[in-house]
Amino acid sequence: MATALLTPEPVTAQRFARLAAQWKTGRGPVSSLSEMVMHPAYQQIIGMGQSAIPFLLRELAQSPDHWFWALKAISGIDPVPPEHRGDLALMSDDWLRWGREQGYAW
């Protein structure tokens, strides 16, 4: 019996939007960061790699949310200074500034 090879789904705005919506609705009123970032849709977004960064930054620009873990996992850096940790607006600003400095468009 032959096995089918899985080919990665292309990174598209539609795929990202679908996964982001699944994450937002599927996480419910979870207060645990570890539960939020372990959600299958969130993990698939991380799996999209660097091509997901502009979509993540656009999400942050529109409405701050817990996309920081994904951004850090993908980029390997964290531009958020310790005094901004825990403040979604400030953390979003730090990541958006980083995105502009790195030349990402969103």
C-alpha positions in Angstrom: 0.0 0.0 0.0 1.5 3.3 -1.0 1.5 6.2 1.4 0.7 9.7 0.3 3.3 12.3 0.9 2.1 15.3 2.8 2.9 18.6 1.1 2.8 21.7 3.2 -0.2 23.9 2.6 1.0 27.2 1.0 1.2 30.2 3.3 -1.6 32.5 2.3 -3.6 35.2 3.9 -6.6 33.0 3.8 -4.9 30.1 5.5 -3.5 32.4 8.2 -6.9 34.1 8.7 -8.6 30.7 9.0 -6.1 29.4 11.6 -6.2 32.7 13.5 -10.0 32.5 13.7 -9.8 28.9 14.8 -7.4 29.9 17.5 -9.4 32.8 18.7 -12.7 30.9 18.9 -11.2 27.6 20.0 -9.2 29.0 23.0 -12.3 30.3 24.6 -11.9 32.2 27.9 -8.6 30.5 28.6 -6.4 32.4 31.0 -3.4 30.1 30.7 -0.8 31.2 28.2 0.5 27.7 27.9 -3.0 26.5 26.9 -3.3 29.3 24.4 -0.1 28.7 22.6 -0.5 24.9 22.5 -3.8 25.2 20.6 -3.4 23.3 17.4 -4.2 26.3 15.2 -1.6 28.4 17.0 1.0 25.7 16.5 0.2 25.5 12.8 0.8 29.2 12.6 4.2 28.8 14.2 4.8 26.0 11.7 4.2 28.5 8.8 7.6 30.0 9.7 8.9 33.4 8.8 6.3 33.8 6.1 3.7 34.1 8.9 5.4 37.1 10.5 3.7 39.9 8.4 0.3 38.3 9.1 1.1 38.2 12.9 2.3 41.8 12.8 -0.9 42.9 11.0 -2.9 41.1 13.7 -1.0 43.0 16.4 -1.5 46.3 14.6 -5.2 45.7 14.4 -5.8 44.3 17.9 -3.2 43.4 20.4 -3.4 39.7 21.4 -1.1 36.9 22.5 0.9 36.5 19.3 4.2 37.2 21.0 5.0 33.6 21.7 4.6 32.8 18.0 6.7 35.7 16.9 9.5 34.8 19.3 9.4 31.1 18.3 9.6 32.0 14.6 12.1 34.9 14.8 14.3 33.6 17.6 14.4 37.0 19.3 12.3 39.0 21.8 12.3 42.8 21.4 10.1 43.3 24.5 12.0 44.9 27.4 11.3 43.5 30.9 9.3 46.6 31.9 6.8 46.1 29.1 6.1 42.4 29.9 2.4 41.9 30.7 1.2 45.0 28.9 -0.3 43.8 25.6 -0.3 47.3 24.1 3.3 48.0 24.9 4.4 44.5 23.9 2.6 45.0 20.6 4.3 48.3 20.0 7.7 46.7 20.6 7.0 43.9 18.1 5.6 46.4 15.5 8.7 48.6 15.9 10.8 45.5 15.4 8.8 44.5 12.3 9.3 47.9 10.8 13.0 47.8 11.5 13.3 44.4 9.9 11.5 45.6 6.8 8.3 43.6 7.2 5.2 45.0 5.6 1.7 44.2 6.8 
